[in-house]
Amino acid sequence: MTDASLTLHHTGEGYEYVRCRAGNDDATVYIHRLTFVAEYGLDALPVDWHVHHEIPIPWLNTPENLTAVEPVRHGRHHLQDEPLSSA
């Protein structure tokens, strides 16, 4: 069995993530994504979709503050102040 290292980190913007290193593998996952999947299930988060914080506090990773968003809509929301509810 390979020794694995699991560590908690924060980005400069305040997002929390877990990093796991085992052998030549190095994986990272954000806590808000883990929380979303734990609460709503893996099927509730389509591949490549983002998890958005409704209240824009990066460390407020409560399930009620998180929603799955299609990446283009998420980018438009943050870059162009477009509401997420728009089509």
Stockholm file with secondary structure:
# STOCKHOLM 1.0

chainA/1-87         MTDASLTLHHTGEGYEYVRCRAGNDDATVYIHRLTFVAEYGLDALPVDWHVHHEIPIPWLNTPENLTAVEPVRHGRHHLQDEPLSSA
#=GR chainA/1-87 SS CCCEEEEEEECTTSCEEEEEEETTEEEEEEHHHHHHHHHHCGGGSCTTCEEEESSSCTTCCCGGGEEEECHHHHHHHHHHCCCTTCC
#=GC SS_cons        CCCEEEEEEECTTSCEEEEEEETTEEEEEEHHHHHHHHHHCGGGSCTTCEEEESSSCTTCCCGGGEEEECHHHHHHHHHHCCCTTCC
//
